[in-house]
Amino acid sequence: MGEQQTKHSFRTAFAAVQAWYRFYQEKPELNASSILCRAAIQLYGDGHRSIEDIATILVGTYVGMVATRVNSVTSSSIH
């Protein structure tokens, strides 16, 4: 991935994670953000390019804050 595409993937992932927090009306937490960002970047790498698409998948996969806890869904199970 080139530098510009890397920046775009991180911006897109970050915006999708913010949308997840807004949807569930949760305050950001470090562990949850780490899990959600990894999943969002993986989704971007798999070809999902819009914030809306990635956020929708995150919302459906990680249902609330409890889904980001230990033993939660892994990014590989998204697919």
C-alpha positions, 0 to 999 in steps of 0.5 A: 500500500502506498503512503497516500492509500495508507493514510486514506485507509487509516482515516476511513477506519478511524471514521468508521470506528467513530461511527460505531461509537456514535451508533452505540452511544459509547465513550471511546475506550483504548481496548475497544478502539484497538479491536475496532480499528484492526477490524476496520483496517482489515475490512478496508484491505478486503476491499470495503472502501466507504466509511458507511460500509465499514461502519455497518459491518462493525456495528453488525459484528461488534454489537455493543461494547461488550462485544469488544471484550476478551473472547470477542469476535475476531476480525477473521470471523467477520468474513 
